[in-house]
Amino acid sequence: MARKGLVLVLEEVELQELYRIILDEDEEAALLFLQKHLKGKILQALEGGCKVMIEVPGRGKVLQVHRPLE
C-alpha cells in the first residue's frame, strides 16, 4: 500500500485552540477540530488527488493547485 502524506497548515489562533484541546483533554472539541481541519484533506488523499501548496513570501497567502496523481 502506498504511503500518503498530509500537511496541516494552521493559523496561530487554530494552534492555540488545538493546544487548549490537548491541555483540557477535551474529546468532543478534538473530534470537532479534526472534522473541521482534516476531513476534506483526508478525503482528497484517499481519492488519489494531491494539492501543490506554494507559499507566496510577503503576501501571507498560500496558492493551491489540484493535480491528479498519475
Backbone as JSON Lines, residues from 0, in Angstrom:
{"i":0,"aa":"M","n":[0.85,-1.17,0.0],"ca":[0.0,0.0,0.0],"c":[0.9,1.24,0.0]}
{"i":1,"aa":"A","n":[0.56,2.19,-0.84],"ca":[1.35,3.42,-0.94],"c":[1.12,4.31,0.28]}
{"i":2,"aa":"R","n":[2.19,4.95,0.7],"ca":[2.09,5.88,1.83],"c":[1.62,7.22,1.29]}
{"i":3,"aa":"K","n":[0.8,7.89,2.05],"ca":[0.31,9.21,1.67],"c":[0.66,10.18,2.78]}
{"i":4,"aa":"G","n":[1.04,11.38,2.38],"ca":[1.36,12.42,3.35],"c":[0.22,13.41,3.45]}
{"i":5,"aa":"L","n":[0.17,14.07,4.57],"ca":[-0.86,15.07,4.8],"c":[-0.22,16.23,5.55]}
{"i":6,"aa":"V","n":[-0.38,17.44,5.02],"ca":[0.18,18.62,5.66],"c":[-0.97,19.48,6.16]}
{"i":7,"aa":"L","n":[-0.9,19.86,7.4],"ca":[-1.92,20.7,8.01],"c":[-1.3,22.04,8.35]}
{"i":8,"aa":"V","n":[-1.78,23.1,7.73],"ca":[-1.29,24.45,7.99],"c":[-2.32,25.15,8.85]}
{"i":9,"aa":"L","n":[-1.89,25.63,10.03],"ca":[-2.8,26.28,10.96],"c":[-2.36,27.7,11.25]}
{"i":10,"aa":"E","n":[-3.33,28.56,11.42],"ca":[-3.07,29.92,11.87],"c":[-2.78,29.87,13.38]}
{"i":11,"aa":"E","n":[-2.23,30.95,13.91],"ca":[-1.87,30.97,15.33],"c":[-3.07,30.7,16.23]}
{"i":12,"aa":"V","n":[-4.22,31.27,15.9],"ca":[-5.42,31.07,16.72],"c":[-5.85,29.6,16.7]}
{"i":13,"aa":"E","n":[-5.66,28.92,15.57],"ca":[-6.0,27.5,15.47],"c":[-5.03,26.65,16.28]}
{"i":14,"aa":"L","n":[-3.75,27.03,16.28],"ca":[-2.76,26.33,17.11],"c":[-3.1,26.48,18.59]}
{"i":15,"aa":"Q","n":[-3.52,27.68,18.98],"ca":[-3.91,27.91,20.37],"c":[-5.12,27.06,20.74]}
{"i":16,"aa":"E","n":[-6.08,26.97,19.81],"ca":[-7.27,26.15,20.04],"c":[-6.88,24.68,20.22]}
{"i":17,"aa":"L","n":[-6.0,24.19,19.36],"ca":[-5.55,22.81,19.45],"c":[-4.79,22.55,20.76]}
{"i":18,"aa":"Y","n":[-3.96,23.48,21.16],"ca":[-3.22,23.34,22.42],"c":[-4.18,23.3,23.61]}
{"i":19,"aa":"R","n":[-5.22,24.15,23.57],"ca":[-6.22,24.14,24.65],"c":[-6.92,22.8,24.71]}
{"i":20,"aa":"I","n":[-7.28,22.27,23.54],"ca":[-7.94,20.97,23.48],"c":[-7.07,19.89,24.11]}
{"i":21,"aa":"I","n":[-5.77,19.9,23.79],"ca":[-4.84,18.91,24.34],"c":[-4.71,19.06,25.85]}
{"i":22,"aa":"L","n":[-4.54,20.3,26.32],"ca":[-4.39,20.53,27.76],"c":[-5.64,20.11,28.54]}
{"i":23,"aa":"D","n":[-6.81,20.43,27.98],"ca":[-8.07,20.13,28.66],"c":[-8.52,18.69,28.45]}
{"i":24,"aa":"E","n":[-7.82,17.96,27.57],"ca":[-8.23,16.6,27.2],"c":[-9.71,16.58,26.8]}
{"i":25,"aa":"D","n":[-10.08,17.57,25.98],"ca":[-11.46,17.77,25.55],"c":[-11.74,16.91,24.32]}
{"i":26,"aa":"E","n":[-12.31,15.74,24.55],"ca":[-12.53,14.78,23.46],"c":[-13.53,15.29,22.43]}
{"i":27,"aa":"E","n":[-14.58,15.92,22.86],"ca":[-15.6,16.43,21.93],"c":[-15.01,17.52,21.04]}
{"i":28,"aa":"A","n":[-14.27,18.44,21.63],"ca":[-13.64,19.52,20.85],"c":[-12.58,18.96,19.91]}
{"i":29,"aa":"A","n":[-11.88,17.9,20.33],"ca":[-10.86,17.28,19.48],"c":[-11.51,16.69,18.23]}
{"i":30,"aa":"L","n":[-12.62,16.0,18.39],"ca":[-13.32,15.43,17.25],"c":[-13.8,16.53,16.3]}
{"i":31,"aa":"L","n":[-14.37,17.6,16.84],"ca":[-14.82,18.71,16.01],"c":[-13.66,19.36,15.27]}
{"i":32,"aa":"F","n":[-12.52,19.5,15.94],"ca":[-11.34,20.1,15.32],"c":[-10.86,19.23,14.14]}
{"i":33,"aa":"L","n":[-10.8,17.92,14.34],"ca":[-10.38,17.01,13.28],"c":[-11.35,17.05,12.1]}
{"i":34,"aa":"Q","n":[-12.63,17.09,12.38],"ca":[-13.62,17.15,11.31],"c":[-13.49,18.46,10.53]}
{"i":35,"aa":"K","n":[-13.26,19.54,11.23],"ca":[-13.17,20.85,10.59],"c":[-11.89,20.98,9.76]}
{"i":36,"aa":"H","n":[-10.75,20.53,10.28],"ca":[-9.47,20.8,9.66],"c":[-8.9,19.65,8.82]}
{"i":37,"aa":"L","n":[-9.34,18.41,9.05],"ca":[-8.72,17.28,8.36],"c":[-9.64,16.49,7.45]}
{"i":38,"aa":"K","n":[-10.92,16.52,7.68],"ca":[-11.84,15.67,6.95],"c":[-11.68,15.81,5.43]}
{"i":39,"aa":"G","n":[-11.7,17.03,4.92],"ca":[-11.58,17.25,3.48],"c":[-10.24,16.81,2.93]}
{"i":40,"aa":"K","n":[-9.16,17.08,3.68],"ca":[-7.82,16.69,3.24],"c":[-7.67,15.18,3.18]}
{"i":41,"aa":"I","n":[-8.25,14.49,4.15],"ca":[-8.17,13.03,4.17],"c":[-8.94,12.45,2.99]}
{"i":42,"aa":"L","n":[-10.13,12.98,2.72],"ca":[-10.9,12.5,1.58],"c":[-10.15,12.71,0.27]}
{"i":43,"aa":"Q","n":[-9.51,13.86,0.11],"ca":[-8.73,14.12,-1.1],"c":[-7.59,13.12,-1.23]}
{"i":44,"aa":"A","n":[-6.89,12.87,-0.16],"ca":[-5.77,11.93,-0.2],"c":[-6.25,10.53,-0.56]}
{"i":45,"aa":"L","n":[-7.38,10.12,-0.03],"ca":[-7.91,8.79,-0.31],"c":[-8.44,8.67,-1.73]}
{"i":46,"aa":"E","n":[-8.9,9.78,-2.3],"ca":[-9.43,9.77,-3.67],"c":[-8.31,9.78,-4.7]}
{"i":47,"aa":"G","n":[-7.07,9.95,-4.27],"ca":[-5.95,9.87,-5.2],"c":[-5.47,11.2,-5.73]}
{"i":48,"aa":"G","n":[-6.0,12.28,-5.28],"ca":[-5.54,13.59,-5.73],"c":[-4.55,14.18,-4.74]}
{"i":49,"aa":"C","n":[-3.89,15.21,-5.16],"ca":[-2.99,15.91,-4.25],"c":[-3.04,17.39,-4.58]}
{"i":50,"aa":"K","n":[-2.61,18.23,-3.68],"ca":[-2.55,19.66,-3.9],"c":[-1.11,20.11,-3.79]}
{"i":51,"aa":"V","n":[-0.73,20.95,-4.71],"ca":[0.58,21.55,-4.65],"c":[0.4,22.87,-3.91]}
{"i":52,"aa":"M","n":[1.11,23.04,-2.81],"ca":[0.97,24.24,-1.99],"c":[2.2,25.11,-2.21]}
{"i":53,"aa":"I","n":[1.97,26.37,-2.53],"ca":[3.05,27.31,-2.76],"c":[2.82,28.53,-1.88]}
{"i":54,"aa":"E","n":[3.75,28.78,-0.98],"ca":[3.64,29.95,-0.13],"c":[4.26,31.13,-0.86]}
{"i":55,"aa":"V","n":[3.52,32.24,-0.9],"ca":[3.98,33.44,-1.57],"c":[4.58,34.37,-0.52]}
{"i":56,"aa":"P","n":[5.91,34.52,-0.5],"ca":[6.56,35.36,0.51],"c":[6.04,36.8,0.47]}
{"i":57,"aa":"G","n":[5.79,37.34,1.65],"ca":[5.35,38.72,1.76],"c":[3.87,38.94,1.53]}
{"i":58,"aa":"R","n":[3.16,37.94,1.1],"ca":[1.73,38.08,0.84],"c":[0.88,37.36,1.87]}
{"i":59,"aa":"G","n":[1.48,36.42,2.57],"ca":[0.74,35.68,3.58],"c":[-0.33,34.76,3.01]}
{"i":60,"aa":"K","n":[-0.24,34.44,1.73],"ca":[-1.23,33.6,1.09],"c":[-0.59,32.3,0.65]}
{"i":61,"aa":"V","n":[-1.42,31.29,0.54],"ca":[-0.96,30.01,0.02],"c":[-1.84,29.68,-1.18]}
{"i":62,"aa":"L","n":[-1.22,29.45,-2.32],"ca":[-1.93,29.07,-3.52],"c":[-2.05,27.56,-3.55]}
{"i":63,"aa":"Q","n":[-3.2,27.06,-3.97],"ca":[-3.41,25.63,-4.04],"c":[-3.81,25.26,-5.46]}
{"i":64,"aa":"V","n":[-3.13,24.3,-6.02],"ca":[-3.45,23.81,-7.35],"c":[-3.71,22.32,-7.24]}
{"i":65,"aa":"H","n":[-4.88,21.88,-7.63],"ca":[-5.22,20.45,-7.55],"c":[-4.62,19.73,-8.75]}
{"i":66,"aa":"R","n":[-3.89,18.66,-8.47],"ca":[-3.29,17.85,-9.53],"c":[-3.63,16.38,-9.26]}
{"i":67,"aa":"P","n":[-4.24,15.71,-10.21],"ca":[-4.47,14.28,-10.01],"c":[-3.17,13.5,-10.04]}
{"i":68,"aa":"L","n":[-3.09,12.45,-9.27],"ca":[-1.93,11.58,-9.28],"c":[-1.97,10.72,-10.52]}
{"i":69,"aa":"E","n":[-0.83,10.47,-11.13],"ca":[-0.78,9.65,-12.35],"c":[-0.49,8.21,-12.03]}
